[in-house]
Amino acid sequence: MNRSGDLVIAAYESATFWCVAVTDDSTIITYSWYFSDNMSQPLVIDNQTYQLGDTRLSIDTRLDADGGAGRAGVYRCVADNGYSKDWAEFQLSVNTS
């Protein structure tokens, strides 16, 4: 799986992760995103955490009272083609000082 790298952002900034899996043309890949506080349930997509297409996840901390510190942690992208799964993890760090 190809993926973006870990990110360090300033407080009240945005971050985007991406991951892309490869399969044959006859197989559809579905992507799910997870956050470190609950890797068993897909990430809740809201007005500050949203998917851009299937392969990118954008995290906007501009409205967070803590500047995004609560969104820092490990994010996981899981690609599933119905036969096998592959995943990649990303670390988001937020510099609040």
Rosetta constraint file for C-alpha pairs under 8 A:
AtomPair CA 1 CA 19 HARMONIC 6.85 0.50
AtomPair CA 1 CA 20 HARMONIC 5.84 0.50
AtomPair CA 1 CA 21 HARMONIC 4.74 0.50
AtomPair CA 1 CA 22 HARMONIC 7.07 0.50
AtomPair CA 1 CA 86 HARMONIC 6.99 0.50
AtomPair CA 1 CA 87 HARMONIC 7.22 0.50
AtomPair CA 1 CA 88 HARMONIC 7.19 0.50
AtomPair CA 2 CA 19 HARMONIC 5.58 0.50
AtomPair CA 2 CA 20 HARMONIC 5.23 0.50
AtomPair CA 2 CA 21 HARMONIC 6.45 0.50
AtomPair CA 3 CA 17 HARMONIC 7.65 0.50
AtomPair CA 3 CA 18 HARMONIC 5.57 0.50
AtomPair CA 3 CA 19 HARMONIC 4.11 0.50
AtomPair CA 3 CA 20 HARMONIC 6.32 0.50
AtomPair CA 3 CA 88 HARMONIC 7.03 0.50
AtomPair CA 4 CA 17 HARMONIC 5.77 0.50
AtomPair CA 4 CA 18 HARMONIC 5.36 0.50
AtomPair CA 4 CA 19 HARMONIC 6.43 0.50
AtomPair CA 4 CA 90 HARMONIC 7.80 0.50
AtomPair CA 5 CA 17 HARMONIC 7.60 0.50
AtomPair CA 5 CA 90 HARMONIC 6.56 0.50
AtomPair CA 6 CA 90 HARMONIC 5.11 0.50
AtomPair CA 6 CA 91 HARMONIC 4.80 0.50
AtomPair CA 6 CA 92 HARMONIC 6.11 0.50
AtomPair CA 7 CA 15 HARMONIC 7.34 0.50
AtomPair CA 7 CA 90 HARMONIC 7.73 0.50
AtomPair CA 7 CA 91 HARMONIC 6.32 0.50
AtomPair CA 7 CA 92 HARMONIC 5.08 0.50
AtomPair CA 7 CA 93 HARMONIC 6.26 0.50
AtomPair CA 8 CA 92 HARMONIC 5.97 0.50
AtomPair CA 8 CA 93 HARMONIC 4.63 0.50
AtomPair CA 8 CA 94 HARMONIC 5.75 0.50
AtomPair CA 8 CA 95 HARMONIC 6.98 0.50
AtomPair CA 9 CA 13 HARMONIC 6.34 0.50
AtomPair CA 9 CA 14 HARMONIC 7.28 0.50
AtomPair CA 9 CA 15 HARMONIC 7.03 0.50
AtomPair CA 9 CA 92 HARMONIC 7.69 0.50
AtomPair CA 9 CA 93 HARMONIC 6.37 0.50
AtomPair CA 9 CA 94 HARMONIC 5.06 0.50
AtomPair CA 9 CA 95 HARMONIC 6.08 0.50
AtomPair CA 10 CA 94 HARMONIC 5.65 0.50
AtomPair CA 10 CA 95 HARMONIC 4.81 0.50
AtomPair CA 10 CA 96 HARMONIC 6.36 0.50
AtomPair CA 11 CA 61 HARMONIC 7.06 0.50
AtomPair CA 11 CA 62 HARMONIC 7.72 0.50
AtomPair CA 11 CA 66 HARMONIC 7.96 0.50
AtomPair CA 11 CA 67 HARMONIC 4.50 0.50
AtomPair CA 11 CA 68 HARMONIC 5.92 0.50
AtomPair CA 11 CA 69 HARMONIC 7.48 0.50
AtomPair CA 11 CA 94 HARMONIC 5.88 0.50
AtomPair CA 11 CA 95 HARMONIC 5.73 0.50
AtomPair CA 11 CA 96 HARMONIC 4.99 0.50
AtomPair CA 11 CA 97 HARMONIC 7.96 0.50
AtomPair CA 12 CA 60 HARMONIC 7.48 0.50
AtomPair CA 12 CA 61 HARMONIC 4.75 0.50
AtomPair CA 12 CA 62 HARMONIC 4.07 0.50
AtomPair CA 12 CA 63 HARMONIC 7.17 0.50
AtomPair CA 12 CA 64 HARMONIC 7.20 0.50
AtomPair CA 12 CA 67 HARMONIC 4.72 0.50
AtomPair CA 12 CA 68 HARMONIC 6.27 0.50
AtomPair CA 13 CA 60 HARMONIC 6.35 0.50
AtomPair CA 13 CA 61 HARMONIC 5.57 0.50
AtomPair CA 13 CA 62 HARMONIC 5.85 0.50
AtomPair CA 13 CA 67 HARMONIC 7.93 0.50
AtomPair CA 13 CA 68 HARMONIC 7.97 0.50
AtomPair CA 14 CA 58 HARMONIC 7.13 0.50
AtomPair CA 14 CA 59 HARMONIC 5.55 0.50
AtomPair CA 14 CA 60 HARMONIC 4.35 0.50
AtomPair CA 14 CA 61 HARMONIC 5.91 0.50
AtomPair CA 14 CA 62 HARMONIC 7.35 0.50
AtomPair CA 15 CA 58 HARMONIC 5.72 0.50
AtomPair CA 15 CA 59 HARMONIC 5.21 0.50
AtomPair CA 15 CA 60 HARMONIC 6.59 0.50
AtomPair CA 16 CA 56 HARMONIC 6.66 0.50
AtomPair CA 16 CA 57 HARMONIC 5.49 0.50
AtomPair CA 16 CA 58 HARMONIC 4.28 0.50
AtomPair CA 16 CA 59 HARMONIC 6.24 0.50
AtomPair CA 17 CA 56 HARMONIC 5.59 0.50
AtomPair CA 17 CA 57 HARMONIC 5.26 0.50
AtomPair CA 17 CA 58 HARMONIC 6.54 0.50
AtomPair CA 17 CA 90 HARMONIC 7.55 0.50
AtomPair CA 18 CA 55 HARMONIC 5.49 0.50
AtomPair CA 18 CA 56 HARMONIC 4.23 0.50
AtomPair CA 18 CA 57 HARMONIC 6.32 0.50
AtomPair CA 19 CA 55 HARMONIC 5.43 0.50
AtomPair CA 19 CA 56 HARMONIC 6.60 0.50
AtomPair CA 19 CA 77 HARMONIC 6.71 0.50
AtomPair CA 19 CA 88 HARMONIC 7.36 0.50
AtomPair CA 20 CA 55 HARMONIC 6.02 0.50
AtomPair CA 20 CA 79 HARMONIC 7.91 0.50
AtomPair CA 21 CA 29 HARMONIC 7.66 0.50
AtomPair CA 21 CA 79 HARMONIC 6.43 0.50
AtomPair CA 21 CA 86 HARMONIC 7.61 0.50
AtomPair CA 23 CA 27 HARMONIC 6.50 0.50
AtomPair CA 23 CA 28 HARMONIC 7.92 0.50
AtomPair CA 23 CA 29 HARMONIC 7.60 0.50
AtomPair CA 23 CA 81 HARMONIC 7.64 0.50
AtomPair CA 27 CA 81 HARMONIC 6.16 0.50
AtomPair CA 28 CA 81 HARMONIC 5.64 0.50
AtomPair CA 28 CA 82 HARMONIC 7.98 0.50
AtomPair CA 29 CA 79 HARMONIC 6.20 0.50
AtomPair CA 29 CA 80 HARMONIC 5.44 0.50
AtomPair CA 29 CA 81 HARMONIC 4.42 0.50
AtomPair CA 29 CA 82 HARMONIC 7.71 0.50
AtomPair CA 30 CA 54 HARMONIC 7.31 0.50
AtomPair CA 30 CA 79 HARMONIC 5.70 0.50
AtomPair CA 30 CA 80 HARMONIC 5.31 0.50
AtomPair CA 30 CA 81 HARMONIC 6.36 0.50
AtomPair CA 31 CA 54 HARMONIC 5.92 0.50
AtomPair CA 31 CA 55 HARMONIC 6.68 0.50
AtomPair CA 31 CA 77 HARMONIC 6.73 0.50
AtomPair CA 31 CA 78 HARMONIC 5.53 0.50
AtomPair CA 31 CA 79 HARMONIC 4.64 0.50
AtomPair CA 31 CA 80 HARMONIC 6.45 0.50
AtomPair CA 32 CA 42 HARMONIC 6.30 0.50
AtomPair CA 32 CA 43 HARMONIC 7.82 0.50
AtomPair CA 32 CA 77 HARMONIC 5.83 0.50
AtomPair CA 32 CA 78 HARMONIC 5.18 0.50
AtomPair CA 32 CA 79 HARMONIC 6.71 0.50
AtomPair CA 33 CA 42 HARMONIC 5.63 0.50
AtomPair CA 33 CA 43 HARMONIC 5.50 0.50
AtomPair CA 33 CA 57 HARMONIC 7.71 0.50
AtomPair CA 33 CA 75 HARMONIC 7.05 0.50
AtomPair CA 33 CA 76 HARMONIC 5.58 0.50
AtomPair CA 33 CA 77 HARMONIC 4.71 0.50
AtomPair CA 33 CA 78 HARMONIC 6.35 0.50
AtomPair CA 34 CA 38 HARMONIC 7.02 0.50
AtomPair CA 34 CA 39 HARMONIC 5.40 0.50
AtomPair CA 34 CA 40 HARMONIC 7.65 0.50
AtomPair CA 34 CA 41 HARMONIC 6.73 0.50
AtomPair CA 34 CA 42 HARMONIC 4.88 0.50
AtomPair CA 34 CA 43 HARMONIC 4.60 0.50
AtomPair CA 34 CA 75 HARMONIC 5.58 0.50
AtomPair CA 34 CA 76 HARMONIC 4.98 0.50
AtomPair CA 34 CA 77 HARMONIC 6.59 0.50
AtomPair CA 35 CA 39 HARMONIC 5.81 0.50
AtomPair CA 35 CA 42 HARMONIC 7.65 0.50
AtomPair CA 35 CA 43 HARMONIC 5.95 0.50
AtomPair CA 35 CA 73 HARMONIC 7.32 0.50
AtomPair CA 35 CA 74 HARMONIC 5.94 0.50
AtomPair CA 35 CA 75 HARMONIC 4.58 0.50
AtomPair CA 35 CA 76 HARMONIC 6.37 0.50
AtomPair CA 36 CA 73 HARMONIC 6.07 0.50
AtomPair CA 36 CA 74 HARMONIC 4.91 0.50
AtomPair CA 36 CA 75 HARMONIC 6.05 0.50
AtomPair CA 36 CA 76 HARMONIC 7.86 0.50
AtomPair CA 38 CA 42 HARMONIC 7.92 0.50
AtomPair CA 39 CA 76 HARMONIC 7.79 0.50
AtomPair CA 44 CA 49 HARMONIC 7.60 0.50
AtomPair CA 45 CA 49 HARMONIC 5.31 0.50
AtomPair CA 45 CA 50 HARMONIC 5.11 0.50
AtomPair CA 45 CA 51 HARMONIC 7.37 0.50
AtomPair CA 46 CA 50 HARMONIC 6.05 0.50
AtomPair CA 48 CA 58 HARMONIC 7.75 0.50
AtomPair CA 48 CA 59 HARMONIC 5.81 0.50
AtomPair CA 48 CA 60 HARMONIC 4.91 0.50
AtomPair CA 48 CA 61 HARMONIC 6.93 0.50
AtomPair CA 48 CA 63 HARMONIC 7.98 0.50
AtomPair CA 49 CA 57 HARMONIC 7.17 0.50
AtomPair CA 49 CA 58 HARMONIC 5.77 0.50
AtomPair CA 49 CA 59 HARMONIC 4.62 0.50
AtomPair CA 49 CA 60 HARMONIC 6.38 0.50
AtomPair CA 50 CA 57 HARMONIC 5.80 0.50
AtomPair CA 50 CA 58 HARMONIC 5.44 0.50
AtomPair CA 50 CA 59 HARMONIC 6.74 0.50
AtomPair CA 51 CA 55 HARMONIC 7.45 0.50
AtomPair CA 51 CA 56 HARMONIC 5.63 0.50
AtomPair CA 51 CA 57 HARMONIC 4.50 0.50
AtomPair CA 51 CA 58 HARMONIC 6.13 0.50
AtomPair CA 52 CA 56 HARMONIC 5.04 0.50
AtomPair CA 52 CA 57 HARMONIC 5.97 0.50
AtomPair CA 52 CA 58 HARMONIC 6.89 0.50
AtomPair CA 60 CA 68 HARMONIC 7.97 0.50
AtomPair CA 61 CA 67 HARMONIC 5.85 0.50
AtomPair CA 61 CA 68 HARMONIC 4.71 0.50
AtomPair CA 61 CA 71 HARMONIC 7.81 0.50
AtomPair CA 62 CA 67 HARMONIC 6.61 0.50
AtomPair CA 62 CA 68 HARMONIC 7.52 0.50
AtomPair CA 63 CA 67 HARMONIC 7.43 0.50
AtomPair CA 64 CA 68 HARMONIC 5.56 0.50
AtomPair CA 66 CA 70 HARMONIC 6.96 0.50
AtomPair CA 67 CA 94 HARMONIC 7.94 0.50
AtomPair CA 67 CA 96 HARMONIC 6.64 0.50
AtomPair CA 68 CA 72 HARMONIC 6.75 0.50
AtomPair CA 68 CA 94 HARMONIC 6.42 0.50
AtomPair CA 69 CA 93 HARMONIC 7.86 0.50
AtomPair CA 69 CA 94 HARMONIC 5.70 0.50
AtomPair CA 69 CA 95 HARMONIC 7.86 0.50
AtomPair CA 69 CA 96 HARMONIC 7.04 0.50
AtomPair CA 71 CA 92 HARMONIC 7.68 0.50
AtomPair CA 72 CA 91 HARMONIC 7.57 0.50
AtomPair CA 72 CA 92 HARMONIC 5.03 0.50
AtomPair CA 72 CA 93 HARMONIC 5.08 0.50
AtomPair CA 72 CA 94 HARMONIC 5.90 0.50
AtomPair CA 73 CA 91 HARMONIC 5.63 0.50
AtomPair CA 73 CA 92 HARMONIC 5.28 0.50
AtomPair CA 73 CA 93 HARMONIC 6.57 0.50
AtomPair CA 74 CA 89 HARMONIC 6.54 0.50
AtomPair CA 74 CA 90 HARMONIC 5.53 0.50
AtomPair CA 74 CA 91 HARMONIC 4.58 0.50
AtomPair CA 74 CA 92 HARMONIC 6.29 0.50
AtomPair CA 75 CA 89 HARMONIC 5.58 0.50
AtomPair CA 75 CA 90 HARMONIC 5.11 0.50
AtomPair CA 75 CA 91 HARMONIC 6.34 0.50
AtomPair CA 75 CA 92 HARMONIC 7.47 0.50
AtomPair CA 76 CA 87 HARMONIC 6.77 0.50
AtomPair CA 76 CA 88 HARMONIC 5.66 0.50
AtomPair CA 76 CA 89 HARMONIC 4.35 0.50
AtomPair CA 76 CA 90 HARMONIC 6.26 0.50
AtomPair CA 77 CA 87 HARMONIC 5.44 0.50
AtomPair CA 77 CA 88 HARMONIC 5.40 0.50
AtomPair CA 77 CA 89 HARMONIC 6.42 0.50
AtomPair CA 78 CA 85 HARMONIC 6.74 0.50
AtomPair CA 78 CA 86 HARMONIC 5.83 0.50
AtomPair CA 78 CA 87 HARMONIC 4.32 0.50
AtomPair CA 78 CA 88 HARMONIC 6.77 0.50
AtomPair CA 79 CA 85 HARMONIC 5.53 0.50
AtomPair CA 79 CA 86 HARMONIC 5.31 0.50
AtomPair CA 79 CA 87 HARMONIC 6.04 0.50
AtomPair CA 80 CA 84 HARMONIC 5.94 0.50
AtomPair CA 80 CA 85 HARMONIC 4.44 0.50
AtomPair CA 80 CA 86 HARMONIC 6.67 0.50
AtomPair CA 81 CA 85 HARMONIC 6.69 0.50
